[in-house]
Amino acid sequence: MSGNIQLLSDTLAQAKSENRAALIAYLPAGFPTVDGGIEAVKAVFDGGADIVEIGLPHSDPVLDGPVIQTADDIALRGGVKIADVMRTVREAHEATGKPVLVMTYWNPIDRYGIERFTAELAEAGGAGCILPDLPVQESAVWREHAEKHGLATVFVVAPSSKDERLATITAAGSGFVYAASLMGVTGTRESVGAQAQDLVRRTRATTADRGGLPVCVGLGVSNAEQAAEVAGFADGVIVGSAFVKRLLDADDHAAGIAAVRALAGELAEGVRKR
């Protein structure tokens, strides 16, 4: 069975045709429970997200700040497994028909087996993977399997990335490019900053001759105003910690589900006010 890279591309193209950025949400699998996490993903889609990234909880999440680390720890203590990640992808995609990616560090895939992981993700209806710690120069085997199974390979670029490295990454990647808005880990910020706009401009310049790979910005966006700001220069706005924090802060599960649905609605309005 082929994965849903085309659905991902079509979704980003549809948002562009509507003169807006896509809203991409992140939630870790297994948080607060496997069933509760699936319900949260469906709520975020229901609220207005175009795409969702499912985090594969990891014991050493180098890109993630304290909010997502807390959620990962809850999921891991709850016994979350890769099978639960695949189930989350499957049920979220089947319920909504929308693109669902997995965001994961490389070690779990390496231990699980690249062919096994890509085949199962495609079978679950996944659209691809975001791989923040896989060096592009070591990614050939992964990309071969991902392409065979119809999955996008999304690499992360940072403000410190030189133009030459950006060109290497955009040539190897597919689906979209994840542009980290600032140096550091995930988390909400008071300001997303001008660094992100410059990074998007430089990244786009490396793909112009190939029709342009969409560039989506994450790290720091937490409200509609920031979403609108980023939507003014990026193809997609990625929000993670703000959703996770709503679940962590809620008095009970039902309140958490309502809170993430409401936040998705606010952010969806924001990306339309670019």
N, C-alpha and C positions, 0 to 999 in steps of 0.2 A: 504493500500500500504506500502511496506517495503522500508526503507531508504537504503542508499548506503554505509554502512560500509564495505561491501565486496569490492566494487570498490576502496575505500580508501586503504584497506589492499593490494589489487592487485597492485595499483599504486606505493605504497612504495616498494613492493617486486620487481616490474619491475625495478625501479631505482637501487635497490641493485643488481639485476642480471646484470645490465649494469655497475656495479662497480662505481657507483656515488651516490651522495646524491640527494634526491628529492628537488625541489625548491617549497617552499610554500609562497605564497604572501598573504598579508592582505590589504583589503580596506574596509572602512565603507560604509554601505548602505546609500543611500540618499545624497551622496557627489560626486560632487558638487550639483547634483540633483538626483532624483531617476533614471531617464533615463540616465543621464550622468554617474552615478555610475555603472550601468549595462554595459554601453559601455566600461568603464574603466576596469571592470573585464574581459570582453571578450578580450580586447587588451592585458592584462597581460597574459592570457592563450595563445593568439596568439603569444606573444613574447617568450614563452617557459616555463611558470610556469606549474608545474604538478598538483598542488592543490591550491585552494584559500580559505582563511578564509574571511567571510563577517562579519564585525563588526556591532553589534546592538548598535547604538549610545545611550549613557547614559549620564545623567547630572552629574554624579560623578564617572568618570572612573579612579579608584584608581591605576590601573596598567599602565595607559597611560600618556605619556609625552605631552608637549605643542603642538606638531605638530598634533597628533591624537585628542587631546582635541579641537583644532581649527576646525578640520574637523567635529567632532561630533557636535560642536556648530552650524556650518553651516547647517548640516543635521537636527538638532532638530529645528532650527529656520525656516527651510523649511517645517516643519510639518511631518517629516518621522515617519512612524508607523510600527508596527511589520508586518502588511500585505505587506508593501513595502520591508521589509527584505526578506520575503518569496518569493515575486515576483523576487527579485534580484537573490536569490538562484535558483529558477526555470528556469529563462531565461538564466542564465549563464551555468547551467548544460545542459539544452536542446540544447543550441547552440554549446557546446563543447564535451559533453559526459564525462567530467572530474569531479572529486570529489570536492564538495563545502561544507564547514563547516560554522557554525555560531559561532562567538566568542561573548559571552555575559556575563554580570554580572548577578547574580542570581535574583535580585529584579524584573526585567521585566518579567522573566519566572514565578516567584512566583505569581505575580499579574495577569498574563495572564491565568495561569492554566497549570500545567505540562502536563496533557493528551492532552489538546488542542494544546499546543506548539509542542510537539513531533509528534503528528499525522499530523499537518500541515507541519512540516519540512520534514517528511518522504514523504508526498504526493507531496511536491515540488521537491523531488529528492535529498534532503540534505543527507550528509554522516555522520553528527554528530555535536556535540557541544564542544567547548572549554570553560570551566567554571573556570575562574581564582580565583573567590572568594567563590566557593562552597566547604566547608570543606568535605573531603572524608568521615568522620564519620557521616555526615548529608546527605549523597548523596544517600541512599538506594532507596528512593521512585523515585527520578529522574532516577537512573540507571535501575530500574525495567521497567519504561515506555520507556526509550531509547532502552533497549534491545528488548522489545516487538515490537518496530517499526523499528528495524534494524539500529539504530543510534549509533555511537561511542560516548563514554564519555572520553574526553581528559582533564586530570588534569595537572596543572602547578606545577613544582618543581623548587626550587631555590637553590643556593649554600649553603644556611643556613640549608637546609633540612637534618636532621639526617638520617642515613642509615635505621633505624627502620621505620621512616615515609615514606621514599622512597619505602620500601617494601610494606607498607600498600597501598600506592597510586598506585603502579604498579599492585598490585593484583586486585584493584577495577577498574582501567581504561581500556580503549579499544581504538583501532585505533592506537594511538601513545601517547607518553609522551611529553609534551611541557616543555623543560628545559630552564628556564630563565638564560641567560648567566652570569648575574651579578645581584647584589641587586639594586633595584631602578625601575624606570619607563621606558617605551618604549622611543626610540629615537636613532638617529645615534650616533655612538661612534668612536673614533679614533682607539681603539683596542677592540677586543672582549674578549681577556684575557684568561689566563690559567684556571681560575675558571670553565669555561664552559666545558673544556675537562675532568677535574676531576669529575664534576657533571655527565657527560654522562657515564663515567666509573663506577661510584658508582651506578647510576640508572640501567645500564645494568646488573650489578652484581646481582641485586634483581630479574631479570626476566629470568636469564639464564636457570633455571630449567623448565621454561614453554615455551621454544622456543624463548624467547626474544621479548618484545614489542619494536617497533622502538622508538628511542629517537631523537627528532628534536629540534634544538636550535634556539631561537629567542632572541630579544632585542640587538640592537646595530649593526647588519649587514646592510651595506648600499652600498657596492660596490663589484665588482667581486673578488678582492683580498681577502677581508674578507670572502666572500662566499666560496672561494676555501679553505681557512684556516679551516673554520668550517666543510666543507664537508670532510675534512681529518679525522674527528673523529665522526661525527654525521650522522644519517640516513636521516635527512632533515635539510634544512636551511630555516628559517622563516624570511621574510623581510616585514616590514609594513611601518614604518615612512618614509623610503626613497621613497616609491611609493607615499605616501600621499603628501610629500613635492614637488615632481615633479608636481603634480596637482595644489598645492597651488601656486607654483612659475611660472606656465605657463602664457603666455600673453593672451591666449584664450583657449577655450575648446579643439579645434582641436590640438593645440600644446601640451596640457596636455595629451591627448590620445596618441599622437605620443611619448611623453617622457616616459610614463609608459611602452609602448610596447618596446621601446629601452632599458630601464633599465632591463626589464624582460629578454631580449636577452643577455645582458651583464652578468647578474647573472646566467642565464642558462649555459653560457659558463664557468663561474666560478666554478659551482658545478661539472662540468665535468673535472676540472683540479686539483682535490683533490690531 
